[in-house]
Amino acid sequence: MTADPVSAAVTIPSELGEAHALQARIEDGLHACGYTDHDVFAIKLALEEALVNAIKHGNQMDPDKQVRVEYRITADRFDVRIADEGPGFNPSDVPDPTEPGNIERPCGRGLLLIRGFMSSVEYHGCGNVVTMSKLRNGHPGGDE
């Protein structure tokens, strides 16, 4: 099943419940476009990590700050841009959680998951904007 492309630009408050509601809408769009459970799981996990990072780390759970999300779902790829109002960060400054000295530290795991599940991940500006893409399995250029 292939549906028409789905795209939206939304702004949500820095509330985890709002992020979960948006994730559910995106998940519905992925299913409508015929994405496999594997791809939906990968996107959902990466999206959750990125949204939680924007709300908790970027906006510091400040209810007066917002997160802007733009996404597009087509038959062969998912693209999303997430921007928070925080000061940003340098992703290369985040310790690698797979290094022996960092195994017990909680930081960096979300970024590792995002990079592992998405086809491409880029941080922009001061680090408070991330764009991510996932090429759909079984489509030209997609993961196999």
Order of alpha helices (4+ residues) and beta strands (2+ residues): beta-alpha-alpha-beta-beta-alpha-beta-beta
